[in-house]
Amino acid sequence: MKRAKENPVGKNNEYDADRYAGVLKLVKEKSGWNGPEQKKFSRGVAAYFCHNSYAAHVVDMTTKEGQPYVERVFSAIDCGIVINPDAATNMVQGAVVDGIGNSLYGGLTHKNGAVQENNFHTYRIIRMHEAPKKVEVHFVKNDIDPTGLGEPPFPPVFGAVANALYKASGKRFYQQPFSSPQPEMPAV
C-alpha cells in the first residue's frame, strides 16, 4: 500500500491507502500471520474497498473428508464509527459464511438462457457443518462517519478462499464454485 500511496495508478482513486493498509495490518496482527499457528493451515488473505469501507480477511483452510474446509476466519473492517457492534459483527460473520458457501459450492448453470438452479433443491448452499468454527471480527477504531457495511466484507472472502486453495494445492482457481473441476487456463 506504500506504493499505492506514493505512486497511485490512475488519476481519481477513491480509496485511502492508509485505511486500506490499516485493515491489512489489523488482520495480520489478529490472525498471528507469521506465528506458529500458521503452519497448521493453508492460509489465504484478501482485502477490498467499496462504499467508503475497507475489509480484509485471513482464512485458515484444512481438509475435512477430503474436501477443502475453512476452519476459521479473521476479519478486519474499517467502516468508520461502529454504531451497533453486535449487529455489525453479525453482518460481517454472515458475509463471511455466505462468501465461503458461494466460493466453494454456489455455481449456476444456464440452458437456453434460463438458470437451471432455480430453487434451493437444485442450488447448493453451504451446510452448517461446513461453516467455519470461528469467525473473529475486528473493527478499526476511528472517528470517521459511518460508511457501508452490508457489501464490503463479502467480495474479499472469495479472494481469501482462492488464495488458501492456491497455498494448499499450488494451483490457481479462477472459476467458481472452486470445488468444481476447473478449466485449464491458457499459458500466458
Secondary structure as GFF3:
##gff-version 3
##sequence-region A 1 188
A	DSSP	alpha_helix	2	6	.	.	.	ID=ss1
A	DSSP	alpha_helix	17	31	.	.	.	ID=ss2
A	DSSP	three_ten_helix	36	40	.	.	.	ID=ss3
A	DSSP	beta_strand	42	50	.	.	.	ID=ss4
A	DSSP	beta_strand	53	64	.	.	.	ID=ss5
A	DSSP	beta_strand	67	78	.	.	.	ID=ss6
A	DSSP	alpha_helix	85	104	.	.	.	ID=ss7
A	DSSP	beta_strand	110	111	.	.	.	ID=ss8
A	DSSP	beta_strand	114	115	.	.	.	ID=ss9
A	DSSP	three_ten_helix	128	130	.	.	.	ID=ss10
A	DSSP	beta_strand	134	139	.	.	.	ID=ss11
A	DSSP	alpha_helix	155	169	.	.	.	ID=ss12
###
